[in-house]
């Protein structure tokens, strides 16, 4: 436990806290157990989107192959351990969940499944991540540490980028053409990170496009005499269309880097 530098921390009696960190310390204690044995010790069901799933079914939804249920925890790959780690955290039924770089060690399929699960999760999420699209999808409010202080970003990650551009750090001078050329020489890890972001952007574009179509249908069916309501719906559609346009620009940038 880290002591606060000032003030005090008061924890509510009803708070059930869980943490998904970047380490696998919790799995070390059960490294010799088979996955099937671990699941047998957990609760028998978990409700997702109104459907009751067994732990094994939920693990499969996270992209964990049924064949690996007989494997020992210590023999699992990093991605498989991350799936099991997330499952065990969810089955503990926390109402406050802290996620530290949750997209590490996961492929695009698990990232999509994780986004879907967290997007509909009923509790409080505190997400620390460099994946802006994951943060923007599963959280309602974004914050950044700027000049050593935690600052609320009503405008989301875009506001943070504008602040960074307006006040560049002396230790990070603007990139030159030579830097741009060097940026194209990506390592394997950097390429995988870009591919994950690209897949995340594609999913967000698809989701927003569906929302726009639904909003346009609602607009067409709305009472045409309600000018205030019509204006509000049109404004909402305009915001969504702007978001799609920005995401499409980012998609093009990422596609060029990945190709």
C-alpha positions, 0 to 999 in steps of 0.5 A: 500500500502506498501512503498518500503524500498529503491528505487521507484516503477514506474507503467506503464500506461497500467498495469492492476494489480489484486491480488488473496490473501488468504483472502476473503475481496473482497467477504465480501462486496457482502456477501448478494448477490446471486452468480447469481446476482454477475455474472450478474454484470460482463462482459458477456463472457471470452475467454479460449483456443479460446472458448467463455464462459459465467461467469457461464460456466467458474465458472462451469469449475472451479468445481462450481456446477450450483445448488450453483448459487442461494446461497448467497456469504456469505453462500459458503464454503471456496473452493467455495469462492476461485472459485468465487474469482478467477473468479472475478479476471479473469473477471477484465481482468488484464494483471499482476496477483499476486497469493498468495498461490492460491492452498489454500482451493481448492481440486484436481479438482479445482487445475487441472482446475486452472492450466489449466487456468493459464497455457494458461493465456496470461498475467504476473503471479507472483505466491507465493506458497509452491506448487512447481509443480503449480509454475513450471507448470504455471511460466517460471522463479522461484525465492526464498528468500535466506539469506534475498535476492531475488535470481533467480533460473535458475535451478528452484525449484531443484536448491533451494533444492540443495542450501538448502541442501548445506547450512542447516539452524542452526535452522533446523537440519537434521532429525533423525530416530525419526523425520522420524517416527514422519513425518508419523503421518500426520494431516488432513491438511498435508494429504490433502496437500500431496494428492493435490501434488500427483494429481499435480505430476500425471497431470504433468507426463501425460502432459510431457509424451504427450509432449515426444510422440509428440516430438518423432513423430516430431523427426521421421518426421524430415529431417535425413540429418539435424544433428544439428536439430536432435541433438537438438530434441533428447536433448529436449526429454532427458530433458523431460524424466529426468523430468518424471523420477524425477517426478515418484520418487516423486510420489512414495515418496508421494504415500508411505506417503499417503498410 
